[in-house]
């Protein structure tokens, strides 16, 4: 009996494994992580919004090739982005067979037209960035991304956190984690949630390779922006706090509900409102 008690004490103190994907979900909404950890799907894998997310992700993977093969703004503007999109649509059923298996031709056409509407802005932004002196490294970065074809697995034994960034570049005697976000970039910099998301990978890369990571890169698929992020102490502090809170959520603690404009379109909204109502009645 005494042995069992000691064993239970050890298990209670053992760190619950966390993934960077779960932390990204937490940064978006703590309640989403709570429901997801309890077997509820965050989205239907064949929903049009999710398939569009996949299309944009695949498009973003080609931006580096465009920049690598271009030396001027005119070079980028001469690229046939529509053909690039059609190739992505053709490859979709091969890369994501389960997700697109139930889609009708009309839905595929709708997805293509929706993605096509973003192309002028994407192309223009990529063209402007190649001649922007403030981001003169972009051609070098694009060349490095294009030369890699593996998504590296990162693990922190100390934090018991794992994750897989899109790429991990070796630059200036350090490493630069790269992630793709399928949203549009803000006017300047990156969205705060994305900053924390990529900071997670910086912290994992540091432990994996034993080298301080000072900067990261976020590629915004819907607007064609490459945004460099400098990692600060406060970013790391917020990630550590998020890891602790995510563990509490995975262990069964329901977080408080934070209202936002995204709640109306959230797939968990009905469930979340019911839980909130029950909690208020108990109080």
C-alpha positions in Angstrom: 0.0 0.0 0.0 2.8 2.4 0.9 4.5 1.7 -2.5 1.2 2.5 -4.3 0.9 5.8 -2.5 4.5 6.8 -3.4 3.8 5.7 -7.0 0.6 7.9 -7.2 2.5 10.8 -5.8 5.1 10.4 -8.5 2.5 10.2 -11.3 0.7 13.2 -10.0 3.9 15.3 -10.2 4.9 14.0 -13.6 4.5 16.6 -16.3 1.7 15.9 -18.8 3.0 15.9 -22.4 2.0 19.0 -24.4 2.3 19.6 -28.1 2.9 23.0 -29.8 -0.3 22.5 -31.7 -2.2 22.3 -28.4 -0.4 25.5 -27.2 -1.4 27.2 -30.4 -5.0 26.2 -29.8 -4.7 27.5 -26.2 -3.4 30.9 -27.5 -6.4 31.1 -29.7 -8.9 30.0 -27.0 -8.4 28.0 -23.8 -11.9 26.6 -24.1 -11.1 25.1 -27.5 -8.2 23.2 -26.0 -10.5 22.0 -23.2 -13.1 20.5 -25.6 -10.5 19.2 -28.0 -8.7 17.3 -25.3 -12.1 15.6 -24.4 -12.6 14.1 -27.9 -14.6 16.9 -29.5 -13.4 17.8 -33.1 -12.3 21.3 -33.5 -13.5 21.2 -37.1 -14.9 18.8 -39.5 -12.0 17.5 -41.6 -14.0 17.8 -44.8 -15.6 21.3 -44.2 -14.9 23.8 -46.9 -13.2 26.2 -44.5 -10.8 23.6 -43.5 -10.1 22.5 -47.1 -9.4 26.2 -47.9 -7.0 26.3 -45.0 -5.1 23.3 -46.6 -5.1 25.0 -50.1 -3.6 28.1 -48.7 -1.0 26.1 -46.7 0.0 24.3 -49.9 0.2 27.6 -51.8 2.4 29.2 -49.1 4.8 26.3 -49.5 5.5 27.5 -53.1 6.2 31.2 -52.2 9.8 30.4 -51.4 10.3 28.9 -54.9 8.8 32.0 -56.5 11.2 34.3 -54.6 14.2 32.0 -55.1 13.8 32.2 -58.9 13.1 36.0 -58.9 15.6 38.8 -58.7 13.2 41.7 -59.2 9.6 42.8 -58.6 8.9 42.3 -62.3 10.0 38.7 -62.1 7.5 38.0 -59.3 4.7 39.8 -61.2 5.4 37.7 -64.3 4.8 34.4 -62.4 1.6 32.6 -63.4 0.0 32.2 -59.9 -3.2 30.9 -61.4 -1.4 27.9 -62.8 0.3 27.4 -59.4 -3.2 27.4 -57.8 -4.6 24.9 -60.3 -1.6 22.6 -59.6 -2.3 22.8 -55.9 -5.9 21.9 -56.5 -4.9 18.9 -58.7 -2.5 17.7 -56.0 -5.0 18.1 -53.2 -6.6 14.7 -53.5 -3.2 13.0 -53.5 -1.8 14.8 -50.4 -5.1 14.9 -48.5 -7.2 11.9 -49.8 -9.4 11.5 -46.7 -10.1 15.2 -46.4 -11.3 15.8 -50.0 -12.9 12.4 -50.7 -16.4 13.6 -50.0 -16.2 16.9 -51.9 -18.4 17.5 -54.9 -17.0 19.1 -58.1 -19.1 22.3 -57.4 -17.4 22.6 -54.0 -14.0 22.2 -55.5 -14.8 24.9 -58.0 -16.0 27.2 -55.1 -12.7 26.5 -53.3 -10.7 27.4 -56.3 -12.5 30.6 -56.9 -12.2 31.6 -53.3 -8.5 31.0 -53.3 -8.1 32.7 -56.7 -9.5 35.9 -55.1 -6.5 36.2 -52.9 -3.9 35.8 -55.7 -3.5 39.5 -56.8 -2.7 40.6 -53.2 -0.4 37.7 -52.6 1.5 38.3 -55.8 1.8 42.0 -55.2 3.0 41.6 -51.6 5.6 39.0 -52.6 6.8 41.3 -55.4 7.2 44.3 -53.1 9.1 42.3 -50.5 11.8 41.2 -52.9 12.9 44.8 -53.3 12.3 46.0 -49.7 15.7 47.0 -48.2 14.4 46.3 -44.7 14.0 42.6 -45.5 17.0 42.1 -47.8 17.5 38.6 -46.4 14.2 37.4 -47.9 15.9 36.0 -51.0 18.5 34.1 -48.9 15.7 32.8 -46.6 13.6 31.8 -49.6 16.5 29.9 -51.0 17.2 28.1 -47.8 13.5 27.1 -47.3 13.4 25.8 -50.9 16.5 23.7 -50.3 14.9 21.9 -47.4 12.1 19.3 -47.6 11.8 18.0 -44.1 9.6 19.2 -41.2 11.9 18.8 -38.1 10.6 17.0 -35.0 11.6 19.0 -31.9 11.3 17.9 -28.3 12.1 19.5 -24.9 12.7 17.0 -22.2 12.7 19.7 -19.6 9.3 21.1 -20.6 7.9 17.8 -22.0 6.7 19.7 -25.0 7.0 18.5 -28.6 6.4 20.1 -32.0 7.1 20.2 -35.7 7.7 23.6 -37.4 7.4 24.0 -41.1 11.2 24.5 -41.4 14.2 25.1 -39.1 16.8 27.2 -40.9 20.5 27.3 -39.9 21.5 31.0 -40.1 24.2 33.1 -38.5 25.4 30.3 -36.1 21.9 29.9 -34.8 18.5 28.5 -35.9 15.4 30.2 -37.3 12.1 28.3 -36.9 9.6 28.9 -39.7 5.8 28.5 -39.5 3.0 29.0 -42.0 -0.2 30.7 -40.9 -3.1 30.7 -43.4 -4.5 34.1 -42.3 -3.5 37.5 -43.5 -0.7 39.4 -41.8 -1.4 42.4 -39.7 -0.3 45.8 -41.0 3.0 45.5 -39.1 4.8 42.6 -37.4 2.9 39.4 -36.5 -0.3 38.6 -34.6 0.5 38.1 -30.9 -0.8 34.5 -30.9 1.6 33.8 -33.8 4.5 35.3 -32.0 3.8 33.0 -29.0 3.3 30.0 -31.4 6.7 30.5 -33.0 8.3 31.2 -29.7 7.4 27.7 -28.6 9.5 26.3 -31.5 12.4 28.7 -30.6 12.4 27.3 -27.1 12.3 23.7 -28.3 15.1 24.3 -30.9 17.3 25.9 -28.2 17.1 22.7 -26.0 17.5 20.4 -29.0 20.6 22.1 -30.4 22.0 23.9 -27.3 22.1 27.3 -29.1 20.1 30.5 -28.2 17.4 31.2 -30.8 16.8 34.9 -31.2 14.5 35.2 -34.2 11.8 33.3 -36.1 9.8 33.6 -39.3 6.1 33.6 -40.0 4.7 33.1 -43.5 1.2 34.5 -44.0 -0.4 32.4 -46.7 -3.5 34.6 -47.4 -1.5 37.8 -47.9 1.9 36.5 -49.1 3.9 38.2 -46.3 7.2 36.9 -44.8 7.5 38.4 -41.3 10.6 38.1 -39.1 10.0 37.9 -35.3 12.6 38.8 -32.7 12.0 36.7 -29.6 12.0 38.5 -26.2 12.1 37.3 -22.6 8.4 38.2 -22.1 7.5 35.9 -25.0 9.2 33.0 -23.3 7.6 33.9 -20.0 4.1 33.9 -21.6 4.9 30.5 -23.2 5.9 29.0 -19.9 2.7 30.3 -18.3 0.7 28.8 -21.2 2.3 25.4 -20.8 1.4 25.3 -17.1 -2.2 26.3 -17.8 -2.5 23.9 -20.8 -1.5 21.1 -18.4 -4.2 22.1 -16.0 -6.8 22.0 -18.8 -5.6 18.6 -20.1 -5.9 17.4 -16.5 -9.6 18.4 -16.4 -9.8 22.0 -15.3 -12.3 24.0 -17.4 -10.9 27.5 -18.1 -13.0 30.6 -17.9 -14.8 31.7 -21.0 -13.4 34.7 -22.8 -15.8 36.3 -25.2 -14.5 37.5 -28.6 -15.7 38.2 -32.1 -14.7 34.7 -33.1 -17.1 33.1 -30.7 -20.1 33.4 -33.1 -18.4 31.2 -35.7 -16.8 28.8 -33.3 -17.7 25.1 -33.7 -17.9 24.8 -29.9 -20.1 27.8 -29.3 -23.3 25.9 -28.5 -21.5 23.6 -26.1 -19.5 26.4 -24.6 -22.7 28.5 -23.9 -24.4 25.5 -22.3 -21.5 24.9 -20.0 -21.4 28.6 -19.1 -25.1 28.6 -18.3 -24.8 25.6 -16.0 -21.9 27.1 -14.2 -23.8 30.3 -13.6 -26.8 28.4 -12.2 -24.5 26.5 -9.8 -23.1 29.8 -8.6 
